[in-house]
Amino acid sequence: MADQRIYKVTGNSKSHLVQASSQAQALRHVAGKQYQVEVAKAVDVAQLMGKGATVEVAASIAEQTELLERSEA
């Protein structure tokens, strides 16, 4: 198991202390309690874009890129 630290995750004027192996893991722990994620259906995309939403492109962070490179090696 990787070394763990205690991270402070802050949002919506509230802070959480989370013991985790990485910042991403700590953030997922908190966000998972506040958000749901699912693949968007075509009708979802149409409805949300009709209300002015745009598609955001998630950037690959170093931690994800490093994991991908290790798995390909």
C-alpha positions in Angstrom: 0.0 0.0 0.0 1.3 3.5 -0.9 2.1 5.9 1.9 -0.9 7.8 3.1 -1.3 11.4 4.2 -4.1 13.5 5.6 -5.4 15.9 3.0 -7.6 18.9 3.5 -10.3 19.0 0.9 -12.2 22.3 0.7 -15.3 23.3 -1.2 -18.6 25.0 -0.7 -17.2 26.8 2.4 -16.6 23.4 4.1 -13.4 21.5 4.7 -12.9 17.7 5.1 -9.8 15.9 6.4 -9.3 12.7 4.4 -6.6 10.1 4.9 -5.6 9.0 1.4 -2.8 7.9 -0.9 -3.1 10.9 -3.2 -4.8 14.2 -3.6 -7.0 12.6 -6.4 -8.1 9.8 -4.1 -9.0 12.3 -1.3 -11.0 14.5 -3.8 -12.8 11.5 -5.2 -13.8 10.4 -1.6 -15.4 13.8 -0.9 -16.8 14.4 -4.4 -18.4 10.9 -4.4 -20.6 12.0 -1.6 -21.8 15.1 -3.4 -21.9 14.1 -7.1 -23.0 11.3 -9.3 -21.3 10.4 -12.5 -22.7 8.5 -15.4 -22.2 8.3 -19.2 -24.4 11.0 -20.8 -27.1 9.8 -23.2 -27.7 11.7 -26.4 -30.9 13.1 -25.0 -29.0 14.4 -21.9 -26.4 16.1 -24.2 -29.2 17.7 -26.3 -31.1 18.9 -23.3 -28.2 20.4 -21.4 -26.6 22.0 -24.5 -30.1 23.5 -25.2 -29.8 25.2 -21.8 -26.4 26.6 -22.6 -24.1 23.9 -21.3 -20.8 23.2 -23.1 -18.7 20.1 -23.2 -15.6 20.5 -20.9 -12.5 18.6 -21.7 -10.8 17.0 -18.7 -7.0 17.3 -18.7 -4.7 14.4 -18.0 -2.9 15.1 -14.8 0.6 13.8 -14.1 -0.6 11.1 -11.8 -3.0 9.6 -14.4 -0.4 9.9 -17.2 2.2 8.2 -15.0 -0.1 5.3 -14.2 -1.0 4.8 -17.9 2.7 4.8 -18.9 3.5 2.2 -16.2 0.6 -0.1 -17.4 1.8 0.1 -21.0 5.4 -0.8 -20.1 
